[in-house]
Amino acid sequence: MPASPVLLVTGASGHLGRQVVERLLDNKSGRVIAGTRDLAKVADLVDRGAEARVVDFDRPETLAAAFAGVDRLLLISTDALAVRKRQQRAAVEAAAKAGVGHIVYTSALNPQPSETNPVTDSHYWTEHAIAATAAGFTILRNNIYADMILVALANALKSGQMFSATGTAGRNYVTREDCAAVAAAALADAFSGRRILEVNGPAPVTQDEVAAWAGAIAGKPVAHVPIPAEAMRQGLAAAGLPDVYAEALTAFDVDAARGYHAVTTPVVHDLTGRAPTSVQDFLAANAEAIRAMA
Ligand SMILES: NC(=O)c1ccc[n+]([C@@H]2O[C@H](COP(=O)([O-])OP(=O)(O)OC[C@H]3O[C@@H](n4cnc5c(N)ncnc54)[C@H](OP(=O)(O)O)[C@@H]3O)[C@@H](O)[C@H]2O)c1
């Protein structure tokens, strides 16, 4: 790898991408390029020393120029869940053609081909597309963000009930901040081989525990209500969630119920040098927001 590698982060204006770019700049990790569909949204990162390029996976004809000269690329999975398999394959193809040496990709646990769930399907096929290139890679299979608990709590704190299809199984939530630290480290380090890393918190927690901790912080009891997967899917759809989200969230709960999310790995510590944040500490750090929701 060159002494000062060219690092490009796609989706740099997103929650995760922005944090990764900030860390790379803080750590003086080489030449840092913030790739985004909207350059105005990364103007502050440019002020801090990043370069910026337009990167839009929906415009594959522009990606050769976007990825030119890049040594290491962080490809952040997009939020266009229904179409991102096509988007991300186009991005991988362009990266390979541009001669990118190493591709880091934000995947999820247990990626599977699926005709009904484009979230897991797109992760599976993007991983395959990356492996089919000549590039080195780091696949980051991120567990569910602890930050997602706050989204679930918005309703749970109003009704006092937190529904899930995880049963009594645990999930090893990882904070988005820890995922950003891992992604920045994986992008900046000199690793040039091919690896798949599962990115988790310090220990699995059950939904009963999450509900109890959140209720204690809010000063209002919250009960975890385990429900069957189909009831979960229908409940999410009835609440107005698009099918693709209802399907994906239910499938993640089913995976958790079957134990796939309860894995503990040393990846956060190995790549960042510090322990991952626990759910309890994460909730405590967000106590004000949790009380405001109650
Ligand atoms: N593990 C989890 O619990 C969890 C939870 C939520 C999401 N995720 C996944 O992790 C990703 C990052 O999380 P986040 O919290 O940062 O989500 P986010 O803030 O919603 O960011 C969405 C990202 O998608 C990018 N994007 C959308 N359309 C694109 C296109 N046509 N070409 C290139 N990039 C495009 C955006 O980039 P620009 O706007 O800068 O172009 C942005 O970085 C999400 O997109 C999603 O795939 C994981």
PDBQT file of the ligand as one rigid body, heavy atoms in Angstrom, charges set to zero:
ROOT
HETATM    1  N1  LIG A 301     -26.958  -2.561  11.250  1.00  0.00    +0.000 N 
HETATM    2  C1  LIG A 301     -28.072  -1.842  11.348  1.00  0.00    +0.000 C 
HETATM    3  O1  LIG A 301     -28.827  -1.917  12.346  1.00  0.00    +0.000 OA
HETATM    4  C2  LIG A 301     -28.453  -0.880  10.263  1.00  0.00    +0.000 A 
HETATM    5  C3  LIG A 301     -29.500   0.009  10.495  1.00  0.00    +0.000 A 
HETATM    6  C4  LIG A 301     -29.846   0.898   9.500  1.00  0.00    +0.000 A 
HETATM    7  C5  LIG A 301     -29.156   0.885   8.293  1.00  0.00    +0.000 A 
HETATM    8  N2  LIG A 301     -28.158   0.002   8.085  1.00  0.00    +0.000 N 
HETATM    9  C6  LIG A 301     -27.402  -0.044   6.806  1.00  0.00    +0.000 C 
HETATM   10  O2  LIG A 301     -26.192   0.664   6.996  1.00  0.00    +0.000 OA
HETATM   11  C7  LIG A 301     -26.116   1.764   6.056  1.00  0.00    +0.000 C 
HETATM   12  C8  LIG A 301     -25.479   2.947   6.748  1.00  0.00    +0.000 C 
HETATM   13  O3  LIG A 301     -26.246   3.259   7.899  1.00  0.00    +0.000 OA
HETATM   14  P1  LIG A 301     -26.643   4.760   8.223  1.00  0.00    +0.000 P 
HETATM   15  O4  LIG A 301     -27.132   4.737   9.605  1.00  0.00    +0.000 OA
HETATM   16  O5  LIG A 301     -25.527   5.687   7.851  1.00  0.00    +0.000 OA
HETATM   17  O6  LIG A 301     -27.848   4.999   7.202  1.00  0.00    +0.000 OA
HETATM   18  P2  LIG A 301     -28.347   6.381   6.520  1.00  0.00    +0.000 P 
HETATM   19  O7  LIG A 301     -27.943   7.558   7.351  1.00  0.00    +0.000 OA
HETATM   20  O8  LIG A 301     -29.800   6.186   6.213  1.00  0.00    +0.000 OA
HETATM   21  O9  LIG A 301     -27.545   6.468   5.165  1.00  0.00    +0.000 OA
HETATM   22  C9  LIG A 301     -28.024   5.975   3.942  1.00  0.00    +0.000 C 
HETATM   23  C10 LIG A 301     -26.821   5.891   3.033  1.00  0.00    +0.000 C 
HETATM   24  O10 LIG A 301     -27.166   5.411   1.748  1.00  0.00    +0.000 OA
HETATM   25  C11 LIG A 301     -26.389   6.160   0.795  1.00  0.00    +0.000 C 
HETATM   26  N3  LIG A 301     -27.011   6.090  -0.517  1.00  0.00    +0.000 N 
HETATM   27  C12 LIG A 301     -28.342   6.139  -0.797  1.00  0.00    +0.000 A 
HETATM   28  N4  LIG A 301     -28.529   6.072  -2.126  1.00  0.00    +0.000 NA
HETATM   29  C13 LIG A 301     -27.294   5.983  -2.718  1.00  0.00    +0.000 A 
HETATM   30  C14 LIG A 301     -26.849   5.887  -4.057  1.00  0.00    +0.000 A 
HETATM   31  N5  LIG A 301     -27.693   5.917  -5.092  1.00  0.00    +0.000 N 
HETATM   32  N6  LIG A 301     -25.514   5.794  -4.286  1.00  0.00    +0.000 NA
HETATM   33  C15 LIG A 301     -24.628   5.784  -3.243  1.00  0.00    +0.000 A 
HETATM   34  N7  LIG A 301     -25.003   5.866  -1.945  1.00  0.00    +0.000 NA
HETATM   35  C16 LIG A 301     -26.327   5.976  -1.680  1.00  0.00    +0.000 A 
HETATM   36  C17 LIG A 301     -26.372   7.546   1.384  1.00  0.00    +0.000 C 
HETATM   37  O11 LIG A 301     -25.311   8.305   0.840  1.00  0.00    +0.000 OA
HETATM   38  P3  LIG A 301     -25.368   9.872   0.363  1.00  0.00    +0.000 P 
HETATM   39  O12 LIG A 301     -26.705  10.407   0.794  1.00  0.00    +0.000 OA
HETATM   40  O13 LIG A 301     -24.230  10.552   1.041  1.00  0.00    +0.000 OA
HETATM   41  O14 LIG A 301     -25.211   9.815  -1.111  1.00  0.00    +0.000 OA
HETATM   42  C18 LIG A 301     -26.148   7.245   2.853  1.00  0.00    +0.000 C 
HETATM   43  O15 LIG A 301     -24.827   7.011   3.197  1.00  0.00    +0.000 OA
HETATM   44  C19 LIG A 301     -27.564   2.018   5.618  1.00  0.00    +0.000 C 
HETATM   45  O16 LIG A 301     -27.612   2.603   4.344  1.00  0.00    +0.000 OA
HETATM   46  C20 LIG A 301     -28.128   0.601   5.646  1.00  0.00    +0.000 C 
HETATM   47  O17 LIG A 301     -27.788  -0.112   4.474  1.00  0.00    +0.000 OA
HETATM   48  C21 LIG A 301     -27.765  -0.862   9.054  1.00  0.00    +0.000 A 
ENDROOT
TORSDOF 0
